[in-house]
Amino acid sequence: MKVLWTKHAEERQKEWERKIGITQLEIEGLVKKPEQIVPGDLGAFVAQTRSRNGLLRVPFKETEAGRKILTVYWTSKVERYWSEK
């Protein structure tokens, strides 16, 4: 599966790498094999995994070319976003 990056997602990943060490390779691994996928906004999906005592979330869209990453972020609010279904 091919992973495509938007400019915004690349910028956000670099910010999170400086803050808490989230690498581009880690994000691509998450998008390819997420612990969980939940519905996002505007027809997007969110790949997520528990990481660093929080939740790493990567909204993406499925395209013919592959999964296009829209943004990247980490949150401590696991209970808010994690789906137990």
C-alpha angles and dihedrals in degrees: 000000000000120000118211123197128211116214089246091054091050091052093048092048090053090051092051091046089057092046103043109354103262106164131206089241090054091052093049090049090051093050092049096045110015123183086224140000119206131177115270135190126297096011095309127129128220120223109202142176135178108255139158093003090306142053128288109208128190118184111206143166125225110236133172088255095050141275111334113208111221100184142334130226145157124217136183090214097094094152091056096056108022114099116215093190 
